[in-house]
Amino acid sequence: MNNSTICLSMTPHNPNTQILSSKPSLQSFGFHIMTGLSPSLCSAQAFSYPHIPGAEVLSIQASQVSNVSEYIPEWYYYNHGSVTAKNLNFCNVTVTYKHNAKNDTINVGVLLPSNSWNERLQGIGGNGYTAGLSSITAYGMIAAATEGYVAISTDGGHTSDDPADWGLLENGMPDYDAIYNFGIASLGDAAIIGKSLAESVYGSKPKYSYWTGCSQGGRQGLALAQQYPEAYDGIVASAPAIHWPQLSIGGYWAQFIMNQLNEYPHPCEIEAVTDAALSTCDSADGVVDGIISDPDSCVFDPFALVGTQINCSDTGSQLRISAATAKVINATWTGAQNSQGNFLWHGFNPGTKLTGENTPANTKCANGTCTAVSSQLYDRWAQVFVEHNLNFTLSNITHQKYDHIFRKSVQQWNSVFGTNNPDLSKFRDAGGKMLTYHGLMDEVIPPNGTRSYYEAVAGGDSSVHEYYKLFEAPMMGHCFGTKGGYPSTMFDSLVAWVESGNAPTSLPVKYSPENGKTYDRILCPYPQRAKYKGTGDIMSADAFYCA
């Protein structure tokens, strides 16, 4: 059987660590597969070729998959809770197509539940530099099929998370067709394909179609609302990687400052300042509970800790917090500035994790010497999309060169990857509903970028709350994790809003700021925040309200 729809493998319980492999099957993710229903019910011949404007279907492959039993944690199924598949049967379909007069090949994976379709479709978004059909989307598609949805995802024309593999032509220039497929075009195509296959096998199109995604998947959700407003009835677009040309260079700011200073703090120094900010700002929201619910009210001066002695786990000895550490952290919180000191892009909130994999101020130390450790998100963006040179390095540029790269990034790619058009009127008029959450301790995408976008939408449409709501999640990192705030009921709340008109006024969340303690709280739609009533158990959501 052909399972090429699932095209990346990944360390099972760390969604931030990706390991590329060549065409692993569903078995490689631990799913137990055996031949099930009659092939006549799941064969290429059973499907009509979808009509995709400006494109030609090259092939349809289909195979029956039966008796899938697997626990799928919520971090593989963003915007949902965990799901357990038990003896799940589905038809696994791959549609391969190309655009007319383009040198491209795109695959769309579709899972069609064999026994229990709920008459709905769910599109599953990608992550990093992949449009979908990664291990995360493989698990997400299985979870969606378990809940009765036709599940779809697209590879956008490539399977590699490294844009050096697909973003440049042989002559070194950008492959604009591949990039546009990834950024925009494949998203609308996938919705058409999924609906067409559902009609072929079930005899009717889905009553409702939904999109769910975070990070890249969140950006894709907003791209769909802006570019294909009738593709989905409801969209959850969380921690969206909109403003990608800005955040990809702006996110390098802390690394740039370290290079300018030629000083690279020990991770323990950065963590000590981060912990001090969390402790100092804990009470700013009126409750001492280990949770900063309103980072905007956090006032903390990292320079006040310069010279403070700490026990450093990196060195196994004591050391003093350096002035360079304070400068780097302050720059990370303030955000990127040009050489005249003017704003370029948003920084990260105080308390955000700044060291470790995919963090803005990551360093690595050995034999008493520390060096910067940048992220592929920043490095590859500069090499492939801005400079078109895989040998280019950000590590030795001047401030003027930094300014130039930032401007060049926005000028070249905002129309494809900015995904920040505040005019959602066509999505609104089509009856669409959209929800977004963004962790306020997001260490990859600054949450104020999403807030600024939402405010831009609201500035042009005072009725925005009737079709689009933003929930800011205190203490939550990128898409999931850290000390809590993950709204696992968001997708279900979207469905209730679309199908019953019940707009969410709050979302339940749990926090675990200390070992052994769990706080039940609520998230409120921006600009509201959860406020303590002044009395009641602070571990109970009943003691809080939106204001």
N, C-alpha and C positions, 0 to 999 in steps of 0.2 A: 504494500500500500504506500501511497505517496503522502508524506507529512511535511512537505517542504514549506507549508504555511507557517511553521514554527521554526524560527531561524536563528535564535541565540540561546545560549545556555548561561546560567548565572548561579553564583553561590547561593544555596537555597534560602538562607535567612539573613542575607545582607543585601537589600535592594539597591545599594549604591555601588556594589562591586560587580563589574561586568566582565565576563570571560567569553570572548568570541569563539565560535566553533563553526564547522561547516555542516549545515543541514542536519542538526540533530532531530530526532523524531520525538513524538510525545512520550515514548518510553524513556527518553533521556531525562525527563522531568519527573520520573517516578510514577507515571500513570500506567495502570495495568490494562492492556488492550487485548481484545480477542475479536475475531470476526463475529458480527452479530446479525442484523436484519438482512433480509433477502437483498442481494445486489441490485435488483430491479428497482428497489425503493431508494437507492442511493447510488446512482450512476451518472456519468456525464451526459448520457442520452436523455435522462429525465429532465434536464434543465434547458430552457430556451436561452440562447445567447443574449445577455443584456445589451440594450442599446445605450451606448455611452457617447454623447455628442463629441465629435472630433476625435474618436478613437475606434480601434478595431480589436475585438476579442480574438486572441490567438488560440486559447485552449481553455477547457474546463476539465479539471480532474476531481474525482469524487471517490471517497472510500468510507465505508461504515466503520464506526468506532463504538465498541460496546463495553459495558461493565467497568466504566471508569469510576474509581473510588479514591478520593484524595481530599485531604484537609487543605484549604487555601486561605492563608492568613490575609488579614485586611490590607497589609502593605503590598500585596500583589493584586489588589482589587480596590484601587483608590476610590474614595467617596462612599464605600460600602463597609459593612462589617465582614467578619470572616464567614466563609461558606464551606460546607462539607458536601462534596459530591459522593453519592452512593449509587453504584450500579448505573451510572449515567450512560445513555445511548445517544449518539448524534451522528449526523452525516458531516464529514469533514471535506470541505470543498475549497479548491484553489482556482480562482479565475485569473488568467494571465492575459494582459492586453498591452497595446501600444497606442500612442497618439499618432495621428496622421502626420506624415512628413517629419516625424521626430525619431531620433535614434534612442528610443527608450523601451524598457520592458518593466511593467509594474505587476505585482502580484497582490491580490486581495484574498485573504482567508475568511471563510464563512463557516461557522458551526451552526447546524440546523438541528434542534432537538428532535429526536425520533418519536417520542411518545407524549410530550407535554408542552407544546408551544403555547405561550401565553398571549399570542397575537401581537407581540411587541418585538422591536429590534433594539439592540444596544451596540453602539460603536465604541471600541476600546482604543484609547489614545496611546501614543508612544512615549519614549523617554530619551533624554540625551539627544544625540544626533540621529536617532532612529525614529521613523514615522510610526512604527508598530511592528507586529509580528516578532517581537522579542520574547524572552522568557516571561517577562512581566505580563505582557499581553496574552501569552499562552495560558497562564494561570487565570488571568482575568476573563478570558473568553470561556474557559471551562466553567468558571464560577457563574458567568452570565447564563450559559446554557443550562447549568444546574437549576437556575431560577426561572427557566422557561423561555429565555430570550433567544432569538436569533442573534448570534454574536459575530461582529465583523471587525476586521483590522486590516490595514494596508501597510505594505513595506515601503510605499512611496517611491519605489524604483531602486532601492538598495537595501542591503542587510547589514552593512558595516556601521558601527558607531564611530568610526574614524573618518571624518570628511576628506582626509587626504586620499582615501580609496575611491571617492566618487565625485568630489567637488570640483576637480580640475581636469581639463582636457589634456591631451598629450602635448599640446603647445604651451601649456602652463596657464592658459586663460580659464576663467570660471566656466564650468559646464552649466550654463543658464537653464537648459532644459531639465537637467537632473535636479538642480536647486529649486526651480519653480515647482516641479512635481512634488518634491519633498515638502516645500513650504506651504503650498496652496492646492495645486490642481488635483492631486490624488485624493484629497479629502472629500470633495464633492463626488468624484467618481465612485468612491467606495460606498457612499450612501445609495447611489443609484444601483450598484451591483447587488448590495445586500437586499434591497427591497425587491429587485427583480427575481432573485433566487427564491426568496420567501414566497413570492406569488407563484413561481413555477411549481414548487413542491407542496405548498399548502392550499393553493387555489385562490388566495387573496393576499393583498399587500398588508403589511403591518398596520394595525390601528393607530399605534403610536411608535415613534422612533426617538431614541435617546442617545446622547453622547456622554461619555464619562472619561475624564483624564486629569492628570496632574503634571505640572512642569511643562515639558514638550506637549503632552496631551492636553494641558490647560490652554496653551497657546493655540493648539489646533482647534479646541472648542470655540475660542473667540474668533479664529479665522473663519470657521463655519458660520457663526452668527453674522459676521461682517460680509463674507463673500458668497455664502450659500445659505441665505436666511430661511429657506423653506426645506432644507435637507432634514432637519431634526425639530421635533416638537419641544424637546427639552434638552438643555445642555448643562452639565456640570464642568466648569473650567477652573480647576483649582491651581493655586500657586503658579499662575500662567507665565510662561517664558516670553511674554510680550516685551516690547522694547529690547529685543534680543541684541540688536547692534549696539545699544547703549550699555546694557548690563554685561555684555561679553568683554568689553574693554574697561568699563567702570569697575567690574569685579576684580580686575587685576590691580586696582589702585593700591591696596595694602602691600602687595608684592613690589610694586613700583617704588613705594616709599622706602621699603627696606633696601632696595637696590640703590636708591639715592643716598641713603644714610650709610650704606655698606655695613649695616649691622643687622643681625638676624637673631631675634630674641629666642631664648629657650621656650618651648611650649609651656613649661610650668609657670613662667613669668606671665604670659598672656592669660593662662587659666586663672592665675591668682587675681589679676585685675578684673577679669570677667566675673569671678565669684564675688569679689568685693562690690561690684556694681549691682549684682543680684541681691546681695544682702542689704545694701544701702537703700535700694529702690523698692524693696519688698513692701514696705508699709505705705508707699505713695498712693495705693488704691484703697487705703482704709482698713486693710486686713493683713495681718502678718501670717502668711501661710506658705512662704516659699515660692509664690507666684507673682510675677509682674504682669498685671492685667492691662496696664496702660503704659507702654514704654515711653510715650510722649511726655509723661510726667516725671520720668526718671532723670534726675540731675546728678551727675557724678563726674568728678574731675580725675581722670587717670593720672595726671601729673602729681596729685597729692600723695600717691603711693611710691614715687621715685625715692629710692634709697631704703625702702622697707625690706627687711630681711624675711625670707621665706624658706621653708624646707622644700627643696626641689627634687621631685621624684626622677627627673631626667638625669640628674647628676649624682643623686644619693647624698647630697650635701646641702648646705645652706648657701644661698646667694641673695644679692640685693636686686630689686627691680630697677632696671636701667631707665634712663631718660629715653632711649631709643624705643623701649617697649611702650612707654606712654605715648610717644609720637605715633607709633604704628597703630596702636589701638584707637587713639583719637582720630586719626585719619580714616580708619575703617568705619567708625561711627559717623563721622562727618560726611564722608562720601567723596567721590572724585572731583577735583577742581582743576581748572586750567592754570597755565603759568601766571595768569594775572590774579589768581585766587577766586575765580568765579565758578559757580556751580556747573558741573558737568552731569553727574548722576548721583542717585541716592546711595547712602551708606546703609550699614546694617545696624539693627537696634542694640543698645547696651544689653548685655546678658547673652547675646548670641554666641554660640560656639564658634570660635575663630581658628582653632587648631584641629588638625586631623584631616582625613581625606576629603577632598572637595570643599575645603574651607578657605576663606579669603586670605588669612595670615598664616598659612601653614608653613612650618619649618621642620627640618630634620637635623638632629645633632649626633655627632660621632667624634670620639676622642677630643671632646671639649670644643669642637668647632661646629657651628650651626650654619645651615644653608637654606635658601628658600626652596619650597616645593610648590610649583604652580599647578594649575589644573588644566587638563586637556580642553575643557570648555573655553578657557581664555586663549591658550597657546594656539590651538588649531584654528580658532576663529581668526586670529590675527594672521596666521600663516596662509590659510586657504582663502578666506573670504576678503581680507583686506589687502594683504601684500602679494598674494598669489605666488608665494615662495616658501617651500617647505623648509628651507634653511634659515628663514628669518627667525630672530629671537627677540623677545620683548625685554630681555634681562639687562641690556646695556643701552637703552634708549634715553635721550634727554627729555626734559619736560616738554619742550617744543615739539619733539617727535611724538610724544604721547598725545598731545593736543591734536596733531595732524592725523594720527591714526584714529582717534576717536571721531573726528569730523568725517573722515573718509569712510569709516564703518557705517555711520548713519546715512551719509549721502548715497552710498552704494546699495544698501540693503534694507532701509526702512520700509520700502514699498512691498518687499517680500516677507521679511521677518519681523518688522515692527509690530504688525498685527494690533495697532493701537488706534484705529479709526473709531472715534467716539460716536459716530452716527450709527445707531442700531435700530433706526426707525423701520427698516424693512423687516428685520427680525421681529420687532414689536408688532408690526401690522400683520405679519403672518401668524400671530398668536403664540409665538415662542416664549418660553420661560427659561431663565438662566440663573444658576447659583454659582458662586465662587467662594472658596475659603482660601486664606493665605496665613500661614504660620508667622506670628510676629517675631519668632526667633529663627526664621529661615536663614540659613547660612549660604545659600546658593543664589537665590533671587531676592533682592531687597523688597520687603513687603510694601514700602511706600511707592514703588513703581506701580503696583496694582491699585493702590489707593488713589494715586494721581489719575490713573485711567478712569476709575469709577467716578471720580469727581468731575472729570471732563465729560463723561456721558451724562451725568446729572446736570452739569452746567448747560447742556444743550437740550435737555428733556427733563422737566420737573416730574414727569410721570414714571421715571426710571424704576422706582420701587414697585411698580405694578407688574414688571416683567423681568427685572434683574436685581439681585441682592448679593451684596458682598458681606462675608463673615470673616472677621479677623480673629485668629486663634492664638491667644496668649500661650507662651512657653512651648509652642510647637515649632519644630525645625522644618526642613524642606519636605513637604508633602506628608510626612509622617515622622513620629519619633520624638526624641528628647523626653520632656517630663509630662507630656500630655497635650490635651486640647484638640485631639483628632475627632472631627464630627462624623462618626461612622453612619449616621442616619441621613446624611445629606442627599444621597441619591433617592432614597425612599421619600424624602420630603419634596424633592423635585417632582417625582411621579404624582404625589398627592396634589401638588400645585397645578400640574398640567391637566390631570384627569378629573379632579374634584374641585379645583379652584381654591384649595386650602393653602394659602401662602404661609410659609414658615415665619413665625414671629420670634422664634428662638430655636436653638438646636442643643440637645443634651451632649455634654462632654465629660470626661473624667481626667483628673490630674493626679500625678503621683510624684509630688516634689520631694517626698522623703520616703525611704524604704518602709514598707508596712502601712503606709497611709494612702488612702484614695479619697479624693475630693470629687463630689458630684457637683457640676456647675452647668452654666448655660453659656452659649455664644449668642450674641445679639447682632442683628443686621446693622452694618455701618450706616450712619455715624453713631449709632447707639452702642453703649458698652454695658456689660453686666455690673451692677452696683449692689453693694451689700445693704440690706435693709436696716442694719444697725442692731438688730436682735436676731437670735436664731443660731442654729448650728452651722458654722462656716463650712462644714463638710457636706452640707446638704444643699441641693440646688434650690430648695424652697426659700432659702435665706437671701436669694438674689433676684434682681429684676432688671429689665432693660430700660435704660434711660439715656 
